[in-house]
Amino acid sequence: VCLYKFVKFPASTMATAAIVIGMERVDESILPSWQRKLFLSNLSAYTGLTSTSPDVMQAMEELRVSLDNNVNLHELMRTIDAQCHRTPCLSSSKTI
């Protein structure tokens, strides 16, 4: 995560928040509510996180603000990319 305000969240929390927001933006005719519920149930079973977990809800709120302020996804990606090149990105991968 290279956008500084998101560094405080674990990667799994940000991923869950992004998935929930993405699913909210998909039309019901394409992704019916029963499929959303099943997917989120499986996600919760594997991660222990739900869309109502306090950290996930906070991350969703901050991510929504960023998305609302950067309506153009390409512009948002450029903003994040610029942040990544200014400061070293934190990586969760480990060298063995």
N, C-alpha and C positions, 0 to 999 in steps of 0.2 A: 504494500500500500504506500503510494508515494505522495498522495495529497495529505498534507500534514494533519489536518483535523481528523482523519480517519485512523491514524497510527495508534490511537488509544484503544481501538477495538481489536480483538483477536480476528484473524483472517476468517475463521469459521462464522463469526458473528456478522462480518461484512458480507460474506458470501450468502448467508441466509437472508439478510436484509435485501440484498440485490435481487435474489431469487423471488422473494415475496413481492417486491415492487415490480419486477418484470412480469410476474404472473398477473398482478393487478391491471397491468396495461394491455394484456392480451384479451381480446373480445371473448365474451362468454360462449359465442357460437363456435369458436376455435378451440377453446380450453374450458369445457364445462366445469361447473363447480364441483361435481363429484370427483373429477380428475385432479383438480387443484387440491381438494381435501386429502385425497389418497397420496398425492405427491408430498404434500406438507407433512402428513402423518409419517410417511417413510423417512423423510428428511429428519424429522424430530427423533425418530427411533434410532437413527444412526449418529446424530450429532448431540442429542440432548437439548437442542434449542427449538423454541417455537416462535411463531410470529408475535406472540404476546410476552416473550421473555423481555425483561426490562432493558437489557443491553441491546437486543435486536430492535426493540421499539425506538430506542434513542438513535441507533445507527440508521434506521429507516428514516427517521425525521431529518437527520443531517444530510443523508443521501438525497432525500426528496428536495431539500433546499438547493443542493448543488445541481440536481437535475433541472429544477425549475429555473435556476439562474443561468443555466447553460442549456437552453432548449435544443441547440444544435449539438448532437452527440459527437460529431467530428471536432467541434470546438472544445467540448469537454475533454476529449481524449488528448488534444493538443495541450490543454492546460495541465492535465495530469502528466503528460510526457515532459513538459517544461519543468515541472516540479521534480520529476525523477532525475533530470539532468543537472539541476541546481544542487541537489543534496543526494547523498548516497541512499538508494532504496534499501529498505530492510528486506531481507530474504528469509523465508522460513525453511528453505532447503539447506541441508547440511552436507558437507563434503565428508565422505567416508574414506 
